[in-house]
Amino acid sequence: MVEHIRMKLTALLVSLCLGGNGQAIAEQPASNQRASEPKLGHFKIDATIPLGHRCMGILPTKSQSISDGLELHGFVLLGQQPPIVVVAIDWCEIRNQSYDEWRSRLAKVAGTQPERVLVSSLHQHDAPVIDSEAQDLLDQVGLQNELFDRSFHEDVLTRAEKALSSAIEDAQPVSHVGYAQSVVIDVASNRRVVDASGNVSFSRGSSSGRDPRFQQAPEGLIDPLLRTISFWSQNQCLVEYHAYATHPMSYYGKGEVTSDFVGLARKRLARLDRSIHPIYASGCSGDVTAGKFNDGSPEAREELTRKIYEAMLANRKGVKKDPVPETWGFRNLPLELTYSHAEPLQKEPMERALHDGSLSVEKRILAAMGLASWNRGQVRKQPIDMPCIDLGIARLVLFPGESFVGYQHIAQEASGALPLLPVGYGECWTGYVPTDAAFADGFDESWLWVAPGAQSRIERVLQDLLDSKL
């Protein structure tokens, strides 16, 4: 009997030293050990690109001036389960192996698994695209640092690691989680416009309100709600996490680096009460811009900033709070999207473009980005992680790339009565992720690396992800 008990105790100790896949868990520093009570740490660093840096991956005019700085904001949830890290950064995109690197390095600092690290870009266009595999390919044809500056990127990621480590050390107890939502008026409009002859186009860009055709056309399908999840220590709000579905651009491409109207609204809110850490993330907005309500003028940028700021402030005042759950609910499922079947996006045409010195540098960069996505989807067949955090009062789900706004409506329906905060621009190898209806309407852009059929795959994952309380 004694021997039997000894063997069971030995087996238990072994299991505690192994992960769920049977692999040993590395010993973690005391600061990274999981706390027994729910805690939260928050962090922020500067992420502004240097002058002379490429913007949006392919814009011909590189950064020439800094209108306002780019920032990284994040928080870490600690408790009985492995930590959860959430990051939102004022960059255009993080893609492929670079996205994996961000998650793995921050996970190591937090003592958690990479799938529990949610990184999203806000997708401002006067900001960088980070894709190390694409830059490797560009290096091979003499285009070093043309997509992004490696030393700059390493500096930002290293500082993010240090900031996360400090946030864990300084984490504070969390007693309540809050949720609020408010309607944003006259900001978002769908790219899809139908002309008098019934022809469909997706050409209503971010600043197209100067054209009467786009200004007068109906809003189309949008999600008008700005949603906010907040974390509280009794009556003190620690962090607010806001999300709204629109491209965050008023005007761009002139070499003027800016966080644009969503970042400016976030900064204005931060100045209002410096004890609260506000974070903003872009929702599923691949087909949503401010085009109907924006003529690209500085005055329009200020008006858009005001509208987002007032919606965030309304959510601050109208928050509903619930006691923090005993554990942070988390679920992560693989999403397999099919790489594009378009002939110009196949391996051989893209390799020819990459090596063709007669083409513009921007076209060769786009080919390198496509090849990096090809390698991920066709060679490595690496699925996308779709994570969901259940906070009791609401859920947060991270979508890939430029997912279309229709996916927000699909996700909320799958979530039922429990509010859901959708975030876009996670793993961005996909570029646009159109719905079936958009593909049927002929949506076709150069920034599109997925094939039709994405909607049914996403719907199945969402159903499994949201079918019950985590």
PESUL-V596895 format. One record per run of one state. SS is the DSSP state (A for helix, B for strand, O for the rest). FROM is the first residue (numbers start at 1). LEN is the number of residues. If there is no record, write none. Layout:
BEGIN
SS/FROM/LEN
SS/FROM/LEN
END
This chain:
BEGIN
O/1/1
A/2/15
O/17/1
B/18/1
O/19/5
B/24/1
O/25/5
A/30/3
O/33/6
B/39/8
O/47/18
B/65/2
O/67/4
B/71/8
O/79/5
B/84/6
O/90/3
B/93/2
O/95/1
A/96/15
O/111/3
A/114/3
B/117/5
O/122/7
B/129/2
O/131/1
A/132/9
O/141/9
A/150/20
O/170/2
B/172/2
O/174/2
B/176/8
O/184/5
B/189/2
O/191/2
B/193/2
O/195/5
B/200/2
O/202/6
A/208/3
O/211/1
A/212/5
O/217/8
B/225/9
O/234/2
B/236/9
O/245/11
B/256/2
O/258/2
A/260/13
O/273/4
B/277/6
O/283/5
B/288/2
O/290/1
A/291/3
O/294/4
A/298/20
O/318/2
B/320/4
O/324/5
B/329/7
O/336/3
B/339/1
O/340/3
A/343/3
O/346/1
A/347/9
O/356/5
A/361/19
O/380/4
B/384/7
O/391/4
B/395/4
O/399/3
B/402/2
O/404/2
A/406/10
O/416/4
B/420/4
O/424/7
B/431/3
O/434/2
A/436/5
O/441/7
B/448/1
O/449/1
B/450/1
O/451/3
A/454/13
O/467/4
END
